[in-house]
Each structure stands twice: as C-alpha cells, then as structure tokens.
Amino acid sequence: MIRAISVDMDGTFLDENGEYNRARFERIYAELVKHQIKFIVASGNQYYQLKSFFPGKDEELFYVAENGAVIFHQGELRSVNRFEERLVQKILRTLIQDYQDLQVILCGVKSAYLLKAADSNFKTFAKKYYFELQEVNSFDVLPDDTFIKFALDVEVTKTGQIVEDLNQMFNGEIRAVASGHGSIDIIIPGVTKGSAIQQLLNEWRVTPDDLLAFGDANNDIEMLQLTPNSYAMQESSPEVFATAKYIAPSNKEAGVLQVIEDYMEKSQRP
C-alpha cells in the first residue's frame, strides 16, 4: 500500500513549459490527503522556488530540495547538510580558474549566489530556478550563509567529461552529478534525494516498499533505488531507465498524474 509519493520536478512532474495541470492535481491531492498519503517534492532546485508551485500547501508538503541537502516542512528547515568552508573555497578556486567557460551558482540555505560578471543569459536562467538569489563581486570573501550545493551550467556535450574530471580531482570530497540539459550539481557525498527521503520514511515508520517515486535524471537514481515502485519518465537518461522498475508516460502528458491516478483507482477497488 502506497503511503508516500516522491516526485522530481523538471522533466518529471512539470511539463515542457514548467507547469502542471493544477486542477487535476488538486483532485488527486484531495484523495491523497483522505488516505493519509504524504507528498514529497524532491528536486535539485531551491526550496523557495519549489514552494511557489504549490501555493497554500507549505504546511502540508515535504520539500527535499538542493538534491537532498535540505528538508523543509511547514516553512521550517528540518534538516541540513553543509560543505566545510575550506572545501567551498577550494571548489570555487578550481571552478573559476580551471573552467572559465562554465557558469557557477553557490547555493546556501538563505540564498543562492552568482557573480555580477556572470553571463546575462545565465542570470536570466538562474532567476527562474533561484527565487532567493544575490549577485556578488567575487567569491574571495564568502557570504554569511551555510553552503549546501554548487550548480553549474556547461555545454551539454561536455557534461559527462566535466563530471568525471571533478569527481577524480576531488577524490571523494564531493560528488558531481549531471542533472540534465547541461546542468551539473556538486553535492556532498552520501547526501542525495534518496538519503533525505529515507530519513523521512524512518521518521514516519514507512517502509520503502510503500513509496512511489518518479524521476528522469541521474540525480534521481538514489531515490528510485529506494523502492520497487519506481518510475522513469519516458524521456529519462539511460542510467535512470536502468534503475527504475517501470516507465511512466512523458511529463508532456502528465505522466506522474496518470500513474498516481491509476494507483489510487486500484487501491479503492474491492
């Protein structure tokens, strides 16, 4: 019996326009509430951006944001995993000196930060995903914040090589992972959407067998590995297809909502 549902957002829950059928979701969500099924929004994106998709539900939903580095519920920070300041400075030096053609966002709990000198198109892109975003002259002096992730934008064709290079260069101090469409996240080793969701399941005394999970990119793999009720979206990465048990219809066809509706319908049959 399903007792919790976790959904990635971009490429999974959201359609190609970054939206979802809100009226349809409201009908489904009312059934989830009736059956005491918890809904987890699990994304590499910032909490402040994620909650904007679900107005009025901040008290009810659980947000696993920044690829599991933070958990928010009822508007409060429930859990945080942070990089040491020394390592933050080392990563920034490497990115800025060795990879002049990539764009960097330093993600903190309070805000995200990018350089004033960043590409204007990248700034526009960043504002779409980071609702709390500040521009800084340099990263020589770090802002007063707790740092939890780095988000990089690179040429799509270079993604795999840069991920491999960074993981080798930092040798277990970080984990670089592709999050789709030329985006790379640098995260804390062992801290993933899967580890954060497992933490919530433990609190609720819910087994992974009672979790329904959806994803499309490599930063979803640990979440999908948790449960036999795992779905790769129709346009997922090869690694996600190899991990998930099932394939959901495309995000362009509200595949997540289709699968949840099917589950709810089956659960109500005598």
Secondary structure as UniProt FT lines:
FT   STRAND          4..7
FT   HELIX           9..13
FT   TURN            16..17
FT   HELIX           22..34
FT   TURN            35..36
FT   STRAND          38..42
FT   HELIX           47..50
FT   HELIX           51..53
FT   TURN            55..56
FT   TURN            58..60
FT   STRAND          62..65
FT   HELIX           66..68
FT   STRAND          70..73
FT   TURN            74..75
FT   STRAND          76..80
FT   HELIX           85..98
FT   TURN            100..101
FT   STRAND          103..108
FT   STRAND          112..115
FT   TURN            116..117
FT   HELIX           120..129
FT   STRAND          133..136
FT   STRAND          147..153
FT   HELIX           156..158
FT   HELIX           159..170
FT   TURN            171..172
FT   STRAND          175..180
FT   TURN            181..182
FT   STRAND          183..187
FT   TURN            189..190
FT   HELIX           193..204
FT   HELIX           208..210
FT   STRAND          211..215
FT   HELIX           218..220
FT   HELIX           221..225
FT   STRAND          230..232
FT   TURN            234..235
FT   HELIX           238..243
FT   STRAND          246..247
FT   HELIX           251..253
FT   HELIX           255..267
//
